Amino acid sequence: MSTEPKFNRRQFLSAAGIAGLGLGMAACSPGTPPPPAPKVVDSGMGGTPSAVDSQSGPTPEEMDVAHKKVVDEYLANLAANNKIFWPPKMPFKMDGDTKVFEITCQDIEWETRPGEKLKAQAYNGIVPGPEIRVTEGDKLRFIVKNMMTESTTIHWHGVHVPNAMDGVGYVNQPTVIRKGETYTYEFVAKNTGSHMYHSHHNAAEQVTKGLLGAFIIEPKDKSKEPKFDSDYTMILNDTNIGLTINGRSFPGTGAIVAKLGEKVRVRFMNEGMLIHPMHLHGFWMQVITKDGATLPAPYMADVLNVAPGERYDVIIDCNAAGPWAFHCHILTHAESARGMFGMVTALVVQ
C-alpha cells in the first residue's frame, strides 16, 4: 500500500541531483488562471483551452517565471498534498459474516487545487470516494443514503453482481434513490481485480462532479498476485470539476514516492468522458491487467491510452533515481504557455 513520504524540498530536488525539478508545470486548470495569463477560451471540457490570444500571452521571460513559480508551489505543498491525494480505504463493520459499508451521497464544494473550490458531488465527503478494498468471496452490504438535492444510484462498474444489484434505475433497480432516502445493495465479491463504483443516474453530470471511486477485489490466494512493493490508484476524471487525478489538479496533486529498486503497482481508472494517454518519463510500465482481467501476455509501454470506463494495472520497476514527470499526453490536458496544469503528477525515486 502507499506510504506517506518523508522528505523536504531539498531532499526532493537532490534525488535528481538538480537545482530545480524541471517538470515545467503551471496552474491552468478550470477557473481563472493566475495573472498575468493568456486569454483562454474555455471549451467547456474541464478547462481545456480551445483558443488562446497570443498577443495577450506571456513574454518568454514571464513564461519562465510562471513555470518555476508553479513548480515551487507544487514542491512546497507536496507532503501535505500526498496526505489527501491518495484515497483512504472505506471502513466497514461486521454483521455476522457480512462486511457492511455505509455510503453517503452529498453536494459539496471540492478544492481541486489550492484556492480553487468547485461545486461537486461526493461519496462520504471526498472526491474520489473512499476506496473499497475487499477479498474474493467476501459477503458485502452497502447502505447508501442520498443527501443530495437530486436522485442517484450506484453502479458497481466491472464487478459481477446479481442483476437486481447492478444499480441502473428503472432497468434492474425498481427505483432511484431520491433525496433523503436510503437504499441497500448486497452481493458477494466474485471477480478479482481493479473495478470502480459510480453513479448511474444523470451520470455524465454526477460522475464527472465526483460520484466515483475505486472498488478493488483482491484474490483469496495471494500467490496469484504479481510481485510488487507498493500499490497506488490513479482515478482520471475531466469535465465538471476539471482535468483531475484523484480529484486534484496540478499543482494540487501528490506524487508516488518510491525507493530505488522498488516495484510499484499503479491502477489507472478512467471515470471521465475523454481518453487520457498516461505517459511516465524514464521507465517502462509493464501492463499486467485490463478491466480487472489478467493479461495472458503482459507488455511494456511508456504511454498507456486509458479510455472512459477502462482500468489498467501496471508494474513499474523503479531502477533510476530522481523525480520523473507522469502526466496525460494530450497536451491541452497538461501544459500551456504558463507551464503544466491539470493531469500531472510525478514518480519520485529516492
ZAMARGU-4260 file (C-alpha; in steps of 0.2 Angstrom, whole numbers, plus 5000, padded with zeros to 4 digits):
<rodrens>
0) 5000/5000/5000 | 5005/5018/4998 | 5015/5026/5012 | 5017/5044/5017 | 5033/5052/5010
5) 5045/5059/5022 | 5056/5072/5013 | 5058/5090/5011 | 5061/5101/4996 | 5079/5100/4996
10) 5078/5081/4998 | 5066/5080/4983 | 5077/5090/4972 | 5093/5082/4977 | 5086/5065/4972
15) 5088/5071/4955 | 5104/5080/4958 | 5097/5096/4951 | 5093/5113/4957 | 5076/5113/4950
20) 5063/5100/4946 | 5062/5105/4928 | 5045/5097/4925 | 5039/5114/4918 | 5022/5114/4927
25) 5010/5128/4929 | 4992/5131/4936 | 4980/5132/4922 | 4965/5121/4927 | 4947/5127/4926
30) 4943/5144/4933 | 4953/5160/4931 | 4972/5157/4929 | 4984/5167/4939 | 4989/5183/4932
35) 4997/5188/4921 | 4989/5174/4910 | 4985/5172/4891 | 4967/5174/4887 | 4959/5157/4887
40) 4943/5152/4879 | 4935/5138/4889 | 4929/5124/4878 | 4918/5118/4891 | 4928/5102/4893
45) 4936/5105/4911 | 4947/5119/4907 | 4954/5113/4890 | 4959/5128/4880 | 4951/5129/4863
50) 4959/5146/4858 | 4972/5157/4865 | 4975/5175/4861 | 4994/5175/4859 | 4995/5194/4859
55) 4990/5194/4877 | 5001/5179/4882 | 5016/5180/4892 | 5033/5185/4886 | 5047/5172/4886
60) 5054/5179/4902 | 5036/5179/4910 | 5034/5161/4904 | 5050/5155/4913 | 5045/5164/4929
65) 5027/5156/4928 | 5034/5138/4925 | 5046/5140/4940 | 5033/5148/4951 | 5020/5133/4950
70) 5034/5120/4952 | 5039/5129/4968 | 5021/5129/4974 | 5020/5110/4970 | 5036/5106/4980
75) 5031/5117/4994 | 5015/5108/4997 | 5019/5091/4991 | 5020/5082/5008 | 5003/5090/5013
80) 4995/5086/4996 | 5001/5067/4997 | 4990/5066/5013 | 4974/5069/5004 | 4979/5064/4986
85) 4978/5045/4989 | 4960/5040/4993 | 4958/5032/5010 | 4950/5015/5012 | 4932/5014/5016
90) 4929/5007/5034 | 4916/4993/5037 | 4908/4984/5051 | 4904/4966/5053 | 4886/4959/5054
95) 4889/4941/5056 | 4900/4936/5041 | 4895/4951/5031 | 4905/4967/5028 | 4894/4982/5030
100) 4899/4998/5022 | 4890/5015/5023 | 4890/5027/5009 | 4883/5045/5010 | 4880/5055/4994
105) 4882/5073/4997 | 4883/5090/4987 | 4899/5098/4992 | 4912/5111/4987 | 4929/5102/4982
110) 4946/5110/4981 | 4954/5104/4966 | 4970/5114/4968 | 4975/5127/4982 | 4962/5142/4982
115) 4950/5134/4969 | 4934/5126/4975 | 4921/5120/4963 | 4903/5113/4966 | 4905/5094/4967
120) 4896/5078/4972 | 4904/5066/4984 | 4904/5049/4992 | 4907/5052/5011 | 4913/5069/5008
125) 4928/5067/4997 | 4932/5065/4979 | 4935/5052/4974 | 4925/5042/4986 | 4935/5031/4999
130) 4942/5015/4991 | 4933/4999/4993 | 4945/4985/4995 | 4939/4968/4999 | 4944/4950/4996
135) 4937/4937/4984 | 4922/4928/4992 | 4918/4942/5005 | 4899/4945/5008 | 4896/4963/5006
140) 4882/4975/5010 | 4881/4994/5005 | 4869/5005/5014 | 4868/5021/5003 | 4860/5037/5010
145) 4856/5051/4997 | 4858/5068/5005 | 4860/5077/4988 | 4846/5088/4980 | 4844/5076/4966
150) 4841/5057/4964 | 4855/5044/4961 | 4860/5026/4961 | 4877/5017/4962 | 4883/5005/4949
155) 4897/4993/4953 | 4907/4995/4937 | 4916/4979/4932 | 4910/4970/4947 | 4900/4954/4943
160) 4884/4956/4954 | 4866/4949/4953 | 4856/4958/4941 | 4845/4966/4954 | 4861/4974/4962
165) 4868/4982/4946 | 4862/4999/4951 | 4854/5006/4935 | 4837/5014/4939 | 4821/5008/4931
170) 4831/4994/4922 | 4836/4982/4935 | 4834/4993/4950 | 4815/4997/4953 | 4818/5015/4958
175) 4831/5028/4960 | 4837/5034/4977 | 4828/5050/4980 | 4834/5064/4991 | 4833/5058/5009
180) 4831/5040/5005 | 4842/5025/5009 | 4845/5010/4998 | 4854/4994/5001 | 4864/4984/4989
185) 4870/4966/4994 | 4881/4954/4985 | 4897/4943/4986 | 4914/4949/4979 | 4917/4937/4965
190) 4929/4943/4951 | 4945/4949/4957 | 4954/4965/4950 | 4953/4984/4949 | 4935/4990/4947
195) 4925/5006/4951 | 4909/5012/4959 | 4900/5027/4952 | 4883/5035/4949 | 4872/5028/4935
200) 4858/5042/4936 | 4862/5058/4927 | 4879/5050/4926 | 4888/5062/4914 | 4884/5076/4927
205) 4886/5066/4943 | 4901/5055/4939 | 4911/5070/4932 | 4906/5080/4948 | 4914/5067/4959
210) 4902/5052/4962 | 4916/5039/4959 | 4928/5028/4967 | 4939/5013/4966 | 4932/4995/4970
215) 4946/4983/4972 | 4944/4964/4974 | 4960/4955/4980 | 4962/4937/4976 | 4959/4925/4991
220) 4975/4916/4985 | 4989/4929/4986 | 5001/4919/4976 | 4990/4924/4961 | 4996/4942/4963
225) 5011/4949/4954 | 5026/4954/4965 | 5026/4972/4970 | 5031/4983/4985 | 5018/4997/4985
230) 5000/4999/4977 | 4993/5016/4971 | 4977/5020/4962 | 4975/5035/4950 | 4957/5039/4945
235) 4956/5050/4930 | 4942/5062/4928 | 4938/5078/4917 | 4924/5090/4913 | 4914/5096/4928
240) 4927/5098/4941 | 4941/5099/4928 | 4956/5089/4922 | 4960/5079/4938 | 4969/5064/4945
245) 4961/5058/4961 | 4951/5074/4962 | 4965/5085/4961 | 4973/5096/4948 | 4992/5101/4947
250) 4999/5109/4957 | 4987/5102/4970 | 4992/5084/4965 | 5003/5072/4975 | 5016/5060/4969
255) 5021/5042/4970 | 5037/5041/4981 | 5047/5025/4980 | 5064/5019/4985 | 5077/5014/4972
260) 5073/4996/4966 | 5055/4996/4972 | 5042/4989/4962 | 5026/5000/4961 | 5009/4994/4956
265) 4998/5008/4948 | 4980/5005/4945 | 4973/5018/4931 | 4954/5020/4931 | 4946/5032/4919
270) 4930/5039/4926 | 4929/5054/4914 | 4922/5057/4896 | 4939/5059/4887 | 4953/5047/4883
275) 4969/5050/4893 | 4985/5043/4887 | 4996/5042/4903 | 5014/5044/4900 | 5028/5041/4913
280) 5045/5048/4909 | 5061/5037/4912 | 5053/5020/4914 | 5043/5006/4906 | 5026/5002/4913
285) 5023/4983/4912 | 5004/4982/4908 | 4998/4966/4918 | 4979/4968/4918 | 4965/4976/4909
290) 4947/4979/4916 | 4952/4968/4931 | 4957/4953/4920 | 4975/4947/4920 | 4983/4948/4903
295) 4990/4932/4896 | 5004/4942/4888 | 5009/4957/4898 | 5018/4971/4888 | 5028/4986/4890
300) 5023/5004/4887 | 5028/5021/4892 | 5011/5029/4886 | 4995/5020/4890 | 4979/5025/4882
305) 4965/5024/4895 | 4948/5026/4888 | 4932/5031/4898 | 4927/5016/4909 | 4944/5007/4906
310) 4955/5001/4920 | 4973/4995/4918 | 4986/4989/4931 | 5004/4991/4928 | 5020/4987/4937
315) 5035/5000/4937 | 5052/4994/4941 | 5060/5010/4949 | 5078/5007/4944 | 5083/5026/4941
320) 5083/5039/4955 | 5075/5056/4953 | 5059/5065/4951 | 5050/5059/4935 | 5035/5068/4926
325) 5020/5057/4925 | 5005/5065/4915 | 4992/5064/4902 | 5000/5066/4885 | 4985/5076/4877
330) 4995/5092/4880 | 4980/5103/4882 | 4976/5092/4897 | 4993/5095/4905 | 5003/5110/4898
335) 5001/5128/4892 | 5011/5144/4890 | 5010/5145/4909 | 5018/5128/4911 | 5010/5112/4917
340) 4992/5110/4925 | 4978/5098/4927 | 4983/5080/4924 | 5001/5080/4930 | 5009/5071/4944
345) 5026/5063/4947 | 5036/5047/4952 | 5050/5051/4964 | 5063/5038/4966 | 5074/5041/4981
</rodrens>
